Amino acid sequence: MKKFISWNVNGLRAVMNKGFEDFFRAADADAFCLQETKLQEGQIDLSFAGYHSYWDYAEKKGYSGTAIFTKEEPISVKLGMPFEEHDTEGRVVCLEYPEYRLMTVYTPNSQNELQRLSYRMEWEDSFRSYIMELKKDKPLIFCGDLNVAHEPIDLKNDKTNHKNAGFTDEERGKMERLLHSGFTDTFRYLYPDKEQYSWWSYRMNARAKDVGWRIDYFIVSDDIRDRVRDSIIHGEILGSDHAPIELQIDI
């Protein structure tokens, strides 16, 4: 069985002072996927014995960024997506193994007043076409901050957030289309009625009150969903406004 962790750290240098290394070592994951590292190459000297690391950096300083630490060396590594218009923000790392592919992704936020919603829609279509190609020859596991709560059960206040970034009809529609394209949300697959969140605003004491959203996912191609053993949200782990999530899968 493989154990994978995904975490939007909201700034890797910041979370290093809040127990990141302790959690990394305690988790002992086969692969540890990061989003929103907010780094440029050379800004941090971080390595873990027994792990290979692969990074995708944004051109803009202090913005976005993804990475994967993995025990097993992949047979190939792809950074970004094969679309030039989406390839400057450090949002995707994909590792290929003999039996499967593993990807970390940080989906663009539609932002206040939905300033970036139209770009987000273009990105969603490109991302979906990319992962549809990737899953043709072997199973795909992808994880990360997808910046959308798929269903009303996935956030505390669905009615008041209906037209806000992360819960618009447009974003939810793209998520629905993705899942109907041969992919499974592992947490909802195992726990269809469970209300648990992975992100909380820093405002209004939201985390203490558990007024949150589930916007971090482990998603697998449908051909391996019956191998999923558990999908966990580690809400007890602090340090970021997101909780780490975990996938256990026989692969």
VONU-686334 format. One record per atom (N, C-alpha, C): atom name; x, z, y. Coordinates in steps of 0.2 Angstrom, whole numbers. Layout:
N
R   at       X       Z       Y
R   CA       X       Z       Y
...
! end
This chain:
251
R   at       X       Z       Y
R    N       4       0      -6
R   CA       0       0       0
R    C       4       0       6
R    N       2      -4      11
R   CA       6      -4      18
R    C       2       0      23
R    N       6       3      27
R   CA       3       7      33
R    C       6       4      39
R    N       1       2      44
R   CA       3      -1      50
R    C       0       4      56
R    N       4       4      61
R   CA       1       8      67
R    C       1       3      73
R    N      -4       4      77
R   CA      -4       0      83
R    C      -6       5      89
R    N      -2       4      95
R   CA      -3       8     100
R    C      -2       5     107
R    N      -7       5     111
R   CA      -6       3     118
R    C      -3       9     122
R    N       4       9     123
R   CA       7      15     126
R    C       7      15     134
R    N       4      10     137
R   CA       3      10     144
R    C      10      12     148
R    N      15       9     146
R   CA      22      10     148
R    C      26      14     143
R    N      31      10     140
R   CA      35      13     135
R    C      39      18     137
R    N      42      17     143
R   CA      47      22     146
R    C      43      29     148
R    N      37      28     150
R   CA      34      34     152
R    C      32      38     146
R    N      30      35     140
R   CA      27      38     134
R    C      33      41     130
R    N      39      39     132
R   CA      45      41     128
R    C      46      49     130
R    N      44      51     136
R   CA      44      58     138
R    C      38      62     136
R    N      34      59     132
R   CA      27      62     130
R    C      26      62     122
R    N      32      62     119
R   CA      32      63     111
R    C      31      57     107
R    N      33      51     110
R   CA      32      45     107
R    C      37      45     100
R    N      43      47     101
R   CA      48      46      96
R    C      46      51      90
R    N      43      57      92
R   CA      41      61      87
R    C      35      58      83
R    N      30      55      86
R   CA      25      52      82
R    C      27      46      78
R    N      32      42      81
R   CA      34      36      77
R    C      37      39      71
R    N      41      44      71
R   CA      45      46      65
R    C      40      49      60
R    N      35      53      63
R   CA      30      56      58
R    C      26      51      55
R    N      24      46      59
R   CA      20      41      56
R    C      23      37      50
R    N      29      36      50
R   CA      33      33      45
R    C      30      26      43
R    N      27      22      48
R   CA      24      16      46
R    C      28      11      44
R    N      25       6      40
R   CA      29       0      38
R    C      30      -4      44
R    N      25      -4      48
R   CA      26      -8      55
R    C      23      -4      60
R    N      26      -4      66
R   CA      23       0      72
R    C      22      -5      78
R    N      16      -7      79
R   CA      15     -12      84
R    C      13      -9      91
R    N      16     -12      96
R   CA      15      -9     103
R    C      12     -14     108
R    N       8     -12     113
R   CA       6     -16     118
R    C       7     -12     125
R    N       7     -16     130
R   CA       8     -14     137
R    C      15     -10     137
R    N      20     -13     135
R   CA      27      -9     135
R    C      29      -9     142
R    N      27     -14     147
R   CA      29     -14     154
R    C      37     -14     155
R    N      40     -18     151
R   CA      47     -18     151
R    C      50     -25     152
R    N      56     -26     154
R   CA      60     -32     154
R    C      65     -31     149
R    N      68     -36     147
R   CA      74     -35     142
R    C      79     -31     145
R    N      82     -27     141
R   CA      88     -22     143
R    C      86     -16     147
R    N      79     -15     148
R   CA      77      -9     152
R    C      77      -3     148
R    N      77      -4     141
R   CA      77       2     137
R    C      81       1     131
R    N      85       6     129
R   CA      89       6     123
R    C      86      10     118
R    N      81       7     114
R   CA      77      10     109
R    C      78       7     102
R    N      80      10      97
R   CA      80       8      91
R    C      79      14      86
R    N      76      12      80
R   CA      75      17      75
R    C      78      15      68
R    N      82      19      65
R   CA      85      17      59
R    C      80      15      54
R    N      82       9      51
R   CA      78       6      46
R    C      73       2      48
R    N      73       0      55
R   CA      68      -4      58
R    C      71     -10      61
R    N      68     -16      61
R   CA      70     -22      65
R    C      65     -22      71
R    N      67     -24      76
R   CA      62     -24      82
R    C      62     -31      85
R    N      56     -33      87
R   CA      54     -39      90
R    C      50     -38      97
R    N      52     -41     102
R   CA      49     -40     109
R    C      47     -47     112
R    N      41     -46     115
R   CA      39     -52     120
R    C      38     -49     127
R    N      42     -51     131
R   CA      41     -48     138
R    C      38     -53     143
R    N      34     -50     148
R   CA      31     -53     153
R    C      36     -55     158
R    N      35     -61     161
R   CA      39     -63     167
R    C      39     -58     173
R    N      33     -56     174
R   CA      32     -51     179
R    C      34     -44     178
R    N      38     -41     182
R   CA      41     -35     180
R    C      36     -29     180
R    N      37     -25     175
R   CA      32     -19     174
R    C      25     -20     172
R    N      24     -26     168
R   CA      18     -28     167
R    C      17     -30     160
R    N      12     -29     156
R   CA      10     -31     150
R    C      16     -30     145
R    N      17     -35     140
R   CA      23     -34     136
R    C      20     -31     129
R    N      23     -34     123
R   CA      22     -32     117
R    C      28     -31     112
R    N      27     -28     107
R   CA      33     -27     102
R    C      31     -25      96
R    N      35     -26      90
R   CA      34     -24      84
R    C      40     -21      81
R    N      40     -15      78
R   CA      45     -12      74
R    C      43     -12      67
R    N      47     -15      63
R   CA      45     -16      56
R    C      51     -15      51
R    N      49     -11      45
R   CA      54     -10      40
R    C      57     -16      37
R    N      52     -21      35
R   CA      53     -27      31
R    C      55     -32      36
R    N      61     -35      35
R   CA      63     -41      40
R    C      58     -47      38
R    N      55     -50      43
R   CA      51     -56      42
R    C      55     -62      41
R    N      51     -67      38
R   CA      54     -73      37
R    C      54     -78      43
R    N      50     -76      48
R   CA      49     -80      54
R    C      46     -76      59
R    N      48     -77      66
R   CA      45     -73      71
R    C      43     -78      77
R    N      36     -77      79
R   CA      34     -81      84
R    C      32     -77      90
R    N      34     -78      96
R   CA      33     -74     102
R    C      28     -79     106
R    N      23     -75     109
R   CA      18     -79     113
R    C      14     -84     109
R    N      10     -88     112
R   CA       6     -93     109
R    C       8    -100     111
R    N       7    -105     107
R   CA       9    -112     108
R    C       5    -115     114
R    N       4    -112     119
R   CA       0    -114     125
R    C       4    -112     131
R    N       7    -117     135
R   CA      11    -115     140
R    C       8    -111     146
R    N       1    -112     147
R   CA      -3    -109     152
R    C      -4    -101     150
R    N      -3     -99     144
R   CA      -4     -92     142
R    C       3     -89     140
R    N       8     -92     142
R   CA      14     -89     138
R    C      19     -86     143
R    N      17     -83     148
R   CA      21     -80     153
R    C      20     -72     154
R    N      16     -69     150
R   CA      14     -62     151
R    C      15     -58     145
R    N      19     -60     140
R   CA      22     -56     135
R    C      16     -53     130
R    N      11     -57     128
R   CA       5     -54     125
R    C       5     -54     118
R    N       9     -58     114
R   CA       9     -59     107
R    C      15     -59     104
R    N      16     -55      98
R   CA      21     -56      93
R    C      18     -57      87
R    N      21     -62      83
R   CA      18     -63      76
R    C      24     -63      71
R    N      24     -59      66
R   CA      29     -59      61
R    C      26     -62      54
R    N      30     -67      51
R   CA      28     -70      45
R    C      31     -67      39
R    N      28     -65      34
R   CA      30     -62      28
R    C      28     -67      22
R    N      31     -66      16
R   CA      29     -71      11
R    C      22     -71       9
R    N      19     -65      10
R   CA      12     -64       7
R    C       7     -64      13
R    N       9     -63      19
R   CA       4     -62      25
R    C       8     -63      32
R    N       4     -63      37
R   CA       6     -63      44
R    C       4     -56      47
R    N       8     -53      52
R   CA       6     -47      56
R    C       7     -49      63
R    N       2     -48      67
R   CA       2     -49      74
R    C       0     -43      78
R    N       4     -42      84
R   CA       2     -38      89
R    C      -1     -42      95
R    N      -6     -40      98
R   CA      -9     -44     104
R    C     -12     -39     109
R    N     -10     -41     115
R   CA     -13     -37     121
R    C     -17     -42     125
R    N     -24     -42     124
R   CA     -28     -47     128
R    C     -29     -45     135
R    N     -29     -51     139
R   CA     -30     -50     146
R    C     -36     -46     148
R    N     -35     -42     153
R   CA     -41     -38     156
R    C     -44     -42     161
R    N     -51     -42     161
R   CA     -55     -46     166
R    C     -55     -43     173
R    N     -52     -37     174
R   CA     -51     -34     180
R    C     -57     -32     184
R    N     -56     -28     189
R   CA     -61     -26     194
R    C     -65     -32     197
R    N     -72     -31     197
R   CA     -76     -37     200
R    C     -75     -43     196
R    N     -72     -43     189
R   CA     -72     -48     185
R    C     -68     -54     188
R    N     -62     -52     192
R   CA     -58     -57     195
R    C     -55     -62     190
R    N     -54     -59     184
R   CA     -50     -63     179
R    C     -54     -66     173
R    N     -61     -65     174
R   CA     -65     -67     168
R    C     -64     -74     166
R    N     -64     -79     171
R   CA     -64     -86     169
R    C     -57     -87     165
R    N     -52     -84     167
R   CA     -45     -85     164
R    C     -46     -82     157
R    N     -49     -76     157
R   CA     -50     -72     150
R    C     -54     -77     145
R    N     -59     -80     147
R   CA     -62     -85     143
R    C     -58     -90     140
R    N     -54     -93     144
R   CA     -49     -98     142
R    C     -44     -95     137
R    N     -42     -89     139
R   CA     -37     -86     134
R    C     -40     -85     127
R    N     -46     -82     127
R   CA     -50     -81     121
R    C     -50     -87     117
R    N     -52     -93     120
R   CA     -53     -99     116
R    C     -46    -101     113
R    N     -41    -101     117
R   CA     -34    -103     115
R    C     -32     -98     109
R    N     -33     -91     110
R   CA     -31     -87     105
R    C     -34     -88      98
R    N     -41     -89      99
R   CA     -45     -90      93
R    C     -42     -96      89
R    N     -41    -102      93
R   CA     -39    -108      89
R    C     -32    -106      86
R    N     -28    -102      89
R   CA     -21    -101      87
R    C     -22     -97      80
R    N     -26     -92      80
R   CA     -26     -88      74
R    C     -30     -91      68
R    N     -34     -96      70
R   CA     -37    -100      65
R    C     -32    -104      61
R    N     -27    -107      65
R   CA     -22    -111      62
R    C     -18    -106      58
R    N     -16    -100      60
R   CA     -12     -96      56
R    C     -14     -94      50
R    N     -21     -93      49
R   CA     -24     -90      43
R    C     -25     -95      38
R    N     -24    -102      39
R   CA     -25    -107      35
R    C     -21    -106      28
R    N     -14    -104      29
R   CA     -10    -104      23
R    C      -8     -97      20
R    N     -10     -92      24
R   CA      -9     -85      21
R    C     -13     -80      26
R    N     -15     -75      23
R   CA     -19     -70      26
R    C     -16     -67      33
R    N     -20     -66      38
R   CA     -18     -63      44
R    C     -20     -56      46
R    N     -16     -52      48
R   CA     -18     -45      51
R    C     -16     -45      58
R    N     -21     -44      62
R   CA     -18     -43      69
R    C     -22     -37      72
R    N     -18     -34      77
R   CA     -20     -28      80
R    C     -18     -27      87
R    N     -21     -23      91
R   CA     -20     -22      98
R    C     -25     -20     102
R    N     -24     -20     108
R   CA     -29     -19     114
R    C     -32     -25     115
R    N     -38     -26     113
R   CA     -42     -32     114
R    C     -46     -32     120
R    N     -46     -27     124
R   CA     -50     -26     130
R    C     -57     -28     130
R    N     -61     -26     124
R   CA     -68     -27     124
R    C     -71     -22     119
R    N     -76     -19     121
R   CA     -80     -15     116
R    C     -86     -20     114
R    N     -85     -21     107
R   CA     -89     -26     104
R    C     -97     -25     104
R    N     -99     -19     102
R   CA    -106     -17     102
R    C    -107     -10     106
R    N    -114      -9     108
R   CA    -115      -3     111
R    C    -112       3     108
R    N    -112       4     102
R   CA    -109      10      98
R    C    -102      11     100
R    N     -98       6     103
R   CA     -91       6     104
R    C     -89       8     111
R    N     -94      11     115
R   CA     -93      14     121
R    C     -98      19     122
R    N     -96      24     126
R   CA    -101      30     128
R    C    -107      28     132
R    N    -106      24     137
R   CA    -111      23     142
R    C    -112      15     142
R    N    -115      12     137
R   CA    -116       5     137
R    C    -120       2     142
R    N    -126       6     144
R   CA    -130       3     149
R    C    -127       2     156
R    N    -124       7     158
R   CA    -121       7     165
R    C    -115       3     165
R    N    -112       1     159
R   CA    -106      -3     159
R    C    -107     -11     157
R    N    -114     -12     157
R   CA    -115     -19     154
R    C    -112     -25     157
R    N    -111     -25     164
R   CA    -108     -30     167
R    C    -101     -29     170
R    N     -98     -23     167
R   CA     -91     -22     169
R    C     -86     -25     164
R    N     -80     -25     167
R   CA     -75     -28     162
R    C     -74     -24     156
R    N     -74     -28     150
R   CA     -73     -25     144
R    C     -80     -25     140
R    N     -86     -26     144
R   CA     -92     -25     141
R    C     -97     -30     144
R    N     -94     -36     146
R   CA     -99     -41     148
R    C    -101     -45     142
R    N    -107     -49     143
R   CA    -110     -53     138
R    C    -104     -58     136
R    N    -101     -61     141
R   CA     -96     -66     140
R    C     -90     -64     135
R    N     -87     -58     137
R   CA     -82     -55     132
R    C     -84     -53     125
R    N     -90     -50     125
R   CA     -93     -48     119
R    C     -95     -54     115
R    N     -97     -60     118
R   CA     -99     -66     114
R    C     -92     -69     111
R    N     -87     -69     115
R   CA     -80     -71     112
R    C     -78     -67     106
R    N     -79     -61     106
R   CA     -77     -56     101
R    C     -82     -58      95
R    N     -88     -59      96
R   CA     -93     -61      91
R    C     -91     -67      87
R    N     -89     -72      91
R   CA     -87     -79      89
R    C     -81     -78      85
R    N     -76     -74      87
R   CA     -70     -73      83
R    C     -71     -70      76
R    N     -75     -65      76
R   CA     -77     -62      70
R    C     -81     -66      65
R    N     -85     -71      68
R   CA     -88     -75      64
R    C     -84     -81      62
R    N     -78     -81      64
R   CA     -73     -87      62
R    C     -69     -85      56
R    N     -71     -80      53
R   CA     -67     -78      46
R    C     -63     -72      47
R    N     -65     -67      52
R   CA     -61     -61      53
R    C     -65     -55      52
R    N     -62     -49      51
R   CA     -66     -43      50
R    C     -63     -37      54
R    N     -67     -34      58
R   CA     -65     -28      61
R    C     -65     -22      56
R    N     -59     -20      55
R   CA     -58     -15      49
R    C     -62      -8      50
R    N     -61      -6      56
R   CA     -64       1      57
R    C     -72       0      56
R    N     -75      -5      59
R   CA     -82      -5      59
R    C     -85      -7      52
R    N     -80     -11      48
R   CA     -81     -13      41
R    C     -82      -7      37
R    N     -78      -2      38
R   CA     -78       4      34
R    C     -82      10      37
R    N     -83      10      43
R   CA     -87      15      46
R    C     -93      12      51
R    N     -98       9      48
R   CA    -103       5      52
R    C    -106       9      57
R    N    -107      16      56
R   CA    -111      20      61
R    C    -107      25      65
R    N    -100      25      64
R   CA     -96      30      67
R    C     -95      29      74
R    N     -96      34      78
R   CA     -94      33      85
R    C     -88      37      87
R    N     -83      33      88
R   CA     -76      36      90
R    C     -73      31      94
R    N     -69      33      99
R   CA     -66      29     104
R    C     -58      29     104
R    N     -55      24     107
R   CA     -48      23     107
R    C     -45      23     114
R    N     -49      23     119
R   CA     -47      22     126
R    C     -52      26     131
R    N     -49      30     135
R   CA     -52      34     140
R    C     -49      33     147
R    N     -54      32     152
R   CA     -51      32     159
R    C     -47      38     161
R    N     -43      38     165
R   CA     -39      44     168
R    C     -44      47     173
R    N     -49      44     175
R   CA     -53      47     180
R    C     -59      52     177
R    N     -61      56     181
R   CA     -67      60     179
R    C     -66      65     173
R    N     -60      66     171
R   CA     -59      70     165
R    C     -62      67     159
R    N     -62      60     158
R   CA     -65      57     153
R    C     -63      58     146
R    N     -57      59     145
R   CA     -54      61     138
R    C     -57      67     136
R    N     -56      72     140
R   CA     -59      79     138
R    C     -66      79     136
R    N     -70      75     140
R   CA     -77      74     139
R    C     -79      69     133
R    N     -74      66     131
R   CA     -74      60     126
R    C     -79      55     128
R    N     -78      53     135
R   CA     -82      47     138
R    C     -77      41     137
R    N     -78      38     131
R   CA     -72      33     130
R    C     -75      26     128
R    N     -71      22     126
R   CA     -72      15     123
R    C     -68      14     117
R    N     -70      10     112
R   CA     -66       8     107
R    C     -64       1     108
R    N     -58       0     111
R   CA     -56      -7     112
R    C     -49      -9     109
R    N     -47      -5     104
R   CA     -41      -6     100
R    C     -43      -7      93
R    N     -40     -12      90
R   CA     -43     -15      84
R    C     -37     -16      79
R    N     -39     -15      73
R   CA     -35     -19      67
R    C     -40     -24      64
R    N     -39     -30      65
R   CA     -43     -35      62
R    C     -39     -39      57
R    N     -43     -41      51
R   CA     -40     -45      46
R    C     -44     -51      44
R    N     -40     -56      42
R   CA     -44     -62      39
R    C     -48     -59      33
R    N     -54     -63      33
R   CA     -59     -60      28
R    C     -57     -60      21
R    N     -52     -65      19
R   CA     -49     -65      12
R    C     -46     -59      10
R    N     -44     -54      14
R   CA     -41     -48      12
R    C     -45     -42      14
R    N     -51     -42      17
R   CA     -54     -36      19
R    C     -56     -32      13
R    N     -56     -34       7
R   CA     -58     -29       2
R    C     -52     -25       0
R    N     -46     -27       3
R   CA     -40     -23       1
R    C     -39     -17       7
R    N     -43     -17      12
R   CA     -42     -12      17
R    C     -44      -5      14
R    N     -40       0      14
R   CA     -41       6      12
R    C     -43      11      17
R    N     -41      11      23
R   CA     -43      15      29
R    C     -41      12      35
R    N     -45      14      40
R   CA     -44      11      47
R    C     -45      18      52
R    N     -40      20      55
R   CA     -40      27      58
R    C     -39      26      65
R    N     -43      30      69
R   CA     -41      31      76
R    C     -38      38      77
R    N     -32      39      80
R   CA     -28      45      80
R    C     -29      48      87
R    N     -36      50      89
R   CA     -37      53      95
R    C     -34      59      97
R    N     -31      62      92
R   CA     -27      68      93
R    C     -20      67      96
R    N     -18      61      96
R   CA     -11      59      99
R    C     -12      57     106
R    N      -8      61     110
R   CA      -8      60     117
R    C      -2      56     120
R    N      -2      55     126
R   CA       4      52     129
R    C       2      45     133
R    N      -3      42     131
R   CA      -6      36     134
R    C     -13      37     135
R    N     -16      33     139
R   CA     -24      33     140
R    C     -27      30     133
R    N     -23      27     129
R   CA     -26      24     123
R    C     -23      29     117
R    N     -27      29     112
R   CA     -25      33     106
R    C     -22      27     101
R    N     -17      30      97
R   CA     -14      25      92
R    C     -20      24      86
R    N     -19      18      83
R   CA     -24      17      78
R    C     -20      15      71
R    N     -23      16      66
R   CA     -19      15      59
R    C     -23      11      54
R    N     -19       6      51
R   CA     -22       3      45
R    C     -19       4      39
R    N     -22       6      34
R   CA     -20       6      27
R    C     -23       1      23
R    N     -18      -3      20
R   CA     -21      -9      16
R    C     -16     -11      10
R    N     -19     -13       5
R   CA     -15     -15      -1
R    C     -13     -23       0
R    N      -7     -24       1
R   CA      -5     -30       2
R    C       3     -31       1
! end
